[in-house]
Amino acid sequence: MRTVKVLAAGALVALALAACSSGKGSGGSASGGGSGAAKGADLRIQFDKQLGEHAILSVAMLQDMINRQPAAAPEAALLVGRNTDDLGASFGSAFGTSAGNQFKEQLKNQVGILVRYTVAKGGGDQPGAAKALKDLGAYQAQFVTFMAATAPKLPKQAVASDLKQQFAGMVAAVDASVRHDQAQAASQFAAVYEHAFTTGSALAAVGGDAAPRTGALSAKPDDLRTTLDMQRGEQAALTSLVLGKAISGAPDGKAFGAELGKNTQALTQSVASVYGRAAGTKFKTLWNDHLSALLNYTAAKATGDQGKVKKSQAALASFSDSLAGFLAGANPSLSKSELAGLLTKQVSQAAGAVDATYAKSTIVATSAMAGAYEQSFTIGDTLAAAIAKQFPDKFAPAN
């Protein structure tokens, strides 16, 4: 029977709950702020981005607890707290300040229960795990009641079903990590992230739905934007995880690499659905070359081989220029220089996270990763706007 080591339960639970309660810490918000008067499509993207980040951070934190990553788990807990503040503010901008505060408390309770489940499950405490699952059920009923009062146009059954699916994914991710089923743990991580976009769209548009990862782009501009943002955000999250696992030698690095490959294929399909199969193939080649350059950079930094470091940096700089040139060549509404600048910034953030990880500066590394995730939405929005402008008949605004 395999032994699963879990971080000190009392200390980490206290940290996670404190983070979700206060949302305070060094640096800025991990998700770029959540308050304001964003409406319609902007509110939808705001919810999508923040809920996607919440899924990423929460599942990563729970998995780090099981995999005994003492440096990563507390930082993830702190970022969950900041993200919870942002989500509370966004919810308040849509449904009122009081509802936003209540929503924040609901998220705090949810994370606390999931942490207790993880500690119990990882420690072989079956009664404790069963109690946490029972508490999740009670929480679900409480949340459905809260949403029924706050957003009566959302069917209670839809809210309950959505929450049940979210919890099922998170619990499955924990269970897979506990039994060292690396492929399943990575797959559940991606599924929980993608499901967050369904929730975000529903909150913003009462009954809306996010486009799936695997199909062609929707004909609605807002759905086009959501799909590209979702795929680009997932790419940033998975890339950061794969690079971090390459540094630590984590055994699930290959499994998360496989999920990154699925994401690359989804991005390729999105490009091909607009510009054709040949364009999709070209995009995939450029994209995979950039991922290889990041991995080569990570490996070179580990050995201190400055020649290989510089070669990798040159390849990454070439990628930004090449991809920007390819996309601008396909779409006259895109500026090559502007797009190259956006891509260069994200590449720099990913490399910066690698540098900070080797320097054992966890705060800097996590901030860089969060910045790369945030940048994905800027890039996705830019691409979506240009595609909708280029093909107004195909991506016509809804009446």
N, C-alpha and C positions, 0 to 999 in steps of 0.2 A: 504493500500500500504506500503510495507516494505521500510525502509530507508537504503540506503547503504552508509556507511562511507568510504571515500577515504582519504588517506594521503594527506597532503598539497601539492597541485599540483605543484606549482612553484618550491618549494625547491627540491622535489624529481625528477622532470624532469631535473632540472639543474644538480643534482647529477648523475643521470643515464647517461646523455650526457657527463658530464665531465669524468666519469669513462670510458666510451667507447672511449673517445678521447685520454686520457692519459694512461689508463691501469695501473696507479700507485697506490700503497698502501703498507701497511706493509706486511711483509712476502713474501713468494715465490709465484710462479705462481700456480694458482688453478689447472691447468691441466698439470703441469709438463714441460712446455716449448714446443715450437712448431717449432723452426728453425732446420736447419740441412739438411742432404742429404738423408733423409729416402726415400727409393724407393720401388716400388711394394707393397707387402703385408704390409710392415711396414708403408708406407705412407697411405695406406688404413686404417689401425688401428688408425693411428695418427689422420686422419680426422674424423673417426668414434667417437673416444674418445672425441675430442674437440667439434665437432658439437653436440654430445649427451649432453655434459656438458653445451654447450650454450643453448640448448633447456631446460634443467633442470633449469638452473639459470634464464633464461628469463621468463619462465612461472611462476616459484616460485616467482620471483620479482613482476610480475604483479598481481598474486593472493594475495601476501602479502599487496600490495597497497590497494586492495579492502577489505581485511579482517582486515585492520588497525593493522599491525604488525610493529610499528615504529622502533624496533630494528633490525628486520630481513631484511626489504626492502632495507635500505641503504647498508647493507653488501652484499646483493645479487647484487645490482647495481655495487658495487665495483668489485665483482668477475666476473660479466659480462664483465667489462672493461678489466680485466686481461686475461680472456678467449679470448676476441676479439683480443688482441695483439698476443696471441698464434696462433689463426687461421690465422691472417694476415701473420705471419711468415711462417706457414706451406704452405699456398697458395703461398707465394713467393718462397718457396723452390721448388715448382712444376711448377710454371708458370712465375717466374721472380719477382725480388724485386718490380718493379713498379706496377705490377699486384697485388702483395700482399698488397701494401699500398692502392691501390684502393679498393681491397676487404674489407679491414678493414674499410674504410670510408663507404662502402655500408652497412656493418653490423651496424655501428654507426647510420646511417640514419634509418635503419630498426627498431632498438630498440627505437629510438626517436619517430617514428610514432606510434609504439605499445603502448608506454607509454602515448602518447597523447590520443589514443583511449581509453585506460583503464581509464584515469582520466575523460574523457568526459562521457563514458558509466556509470561508477560508480557514477558520479555526476548528472546523468539524463540530461546531455546536448546532446540531440539528434542531433542538427545541428553540434556540434563539433565532435561527433562520426562519423557522415556521412562524414564530411570533412576528418577525419583521414582515413576512409576506401577508400575514393577517392584517397588520397595520397598514400595509400598502392598499389592501382592499378597502379598509375604512377610510383611508385618505382619498381614494378614488371617489367614493360616495360623497364625501365632504366637498371635494373639488367640483363635482358635477352640480351639486346644489348651489355652490358659489357662482358658477358660470350661468346657471339657469336664472339666477337673480340679476346677474350683471349683464348678460347678453342673451336675453330671452329668445331672440331670433335663431340662435344656434340650437338645434334639436338636442335634447338631453342624451338621447341614445347615441348620437354622433359624437358628442363629447366623451361619453363613457367608453365608446369603442376606440376612439383615438387614444385616450389615456391608457386603456388596457394594452393596446399595441405598443405604446411607448414603454410601458413598464415591462412587458414581456421581452422586448428587445434588450433592455438594460439588464434584467435578471439573467437572460440567456448569455449575455456577454460576460457577466460575472461567473456564471456556472461553467462556461467554456474555459475561462481563464483558470478556474480552480482545478479543473480536470486536465489542464494543459492541452486542450484541443485548440491549437493555435489558429488553424484555418477558420474554425467556427467563431472564435473570439474576434478575429479581424473582420469577418463577414458581418457579425452583429454590430460591430463598431460602425461600419459603413451604413448599415440598415437604419440604425438609430439616428444617425446624422441626416440621412435622406428623409426619414419620416418627419423630422422637425419642420421641413418645408411645407408639408401638408398642413401641419398645425398652424404655422405662421400665416399661410394663405387663408385659412379658415378664420383666424382671429381678425385679420385685416379686412376680409371681404365677406364674412358670414356665409359659410358654405362653399368657399372657393377651394381649389385643390391645386397642388403643385404638379407640374409635369414630371413624369418618371425619368430616371436616368437613362434608360435603355432605348428610347425611341427617337424619332425625328422631332425637330423643333415644332412647337405649337404655332398656329397661325396668329395667335394673339400677341401683341407686343409685350404685354405684362408677363405672359407665360414664357415668352422668349427670354426676357430679362431674368426671370426666376430660374429657368433651366440653366442658362449659362452661368449665373452667379452660383447656383448650387454645385455645378460641376467644377467650377474654378475654385470655390471654397474647399470642396472636398480634396481637390488636388493639393492645395496648400497644406491642409491638415495632414494628409497621408504622406506627403513628401517630408514634412517636418518629423513625423513619427519614424519613417524609414531611415532618415539620416541619423536621428537620435539613437535608434536601435543598432545601426551600423557602428556607431561609436561605442555603445555599451556592450555590444556583442549579444544582445537579447535574443533568445531562441525563437521569438515570434517575428523577427525581422523579415523572414522570407514570406510569411503569411500576409503581413501588411504590404509587402512588395507586390504580392499577387493582387491585392485590392487596388493598389495604385495602378497596376496594369489594366484592371477593369475600368478604372476612371479614365485612363488615357484612351481606351477604346470608345468610351462614351463621348468624350470630347471630339474624337475623330469622327464619330457618327454625326455629331452636331454640325461639324464643318462640312462633311460630305453631303448632308441633307440640304445645305444651301448652295454649295459651290461644286458639287460633284465628287465622284469617287476618287479621281486623280488628285484633286485638291486635298481630300481627306488623307490620302496616302502620304502626300508631301508634308502635311501638318504633323502626322504621326511620326514621321522620320525626324523632323526638327524637334518635336517634343521629347522623343526618346533620347535624342542626342543630348538635350539639355539635362535630362534626369541622369544620364550616364556621367555627364560632366560634374554634376553636383556630388555624385557618389565618388568619382575620382578625386574631387577636391577634398572630400571628407577623408578618404584613405591617405591622400598625400599629406594632409595636416597631421595625421596620426604618426606617420613616419618621419615627419619633418623634412621631406624631400621638396625643397623650394623650387626646383626645376619643374616638378610635376604640379606643384601648387600654381605656378605661373601659367603653365600650359592649360590647366583646368580653368583658370580665371579668363584666359584668352578665349577658350571655347565658350564660356558662359557669356562673355561680351559679344561674341559673334552670334550666339543664339538670339539674343535680344534684337540685334540688328536684322538678322535673317528672317525671324518670324514676323517682325514688324513690317519688313519689306514685302514678304509674301502676302500678308493680310491686307496691307495698304494697296498692293497691286491688284488684289481681287475686289477691293471695295474702295472707290474713289472718295467716299465719305470719311475714310480713316486717314489720319495724319501719321506717316511713318515715324517722324521724329517724336511725336507725342506718345505714340504707342511704344516705341523703343524705350522712352523714358520710364513709362509705367512698368514695363517688363524688367528693365534694369534695376529698378527700385526693389521689386519683389525678389529677384535673384540675389540682390545684395542682402536682403533681409534673411533669406534662407542660409546664405553663406555666413552671415553674421551670427545666426543661431548656432551654427557648427563651431565657429570660433569661440563663442561664449561657453559652449558646452565643454570644449577642451580646456578652457580656462577655469572651469568649475564655477562660473558665474551664472547660477541658475536663473536669477531674476532677469538678467540681460537676455539670456537665451529664450526664456518664455515670452518676454516682451517682443523679441524679434519674430518669434513664431506667430504671435498674435497679430503683429503688423503685417506679416505675409498673408495671413488669412483675410485681414481687412482689405488689403490691396487687391485681393482676388475679386472683390465685389466692384471695386473701381474699374478694373479691367473688364469684367463681365458686363457692367453697365455700358461701358464705352463701345464694346463690340455689339451689344444688343441694339443700341441706338443707331449705330451705323448700318447694321443689317436691315433694320426696319425702314430706315430712310432709303436704302438702296432698292428694296423690294416692297414698295408701299401697297401693291396689290396683294402680295402674299401675306404680309404682316400688317393687315389693316386694323386700326383701332376699333374696339367693340363699340357698337352704337348704344 
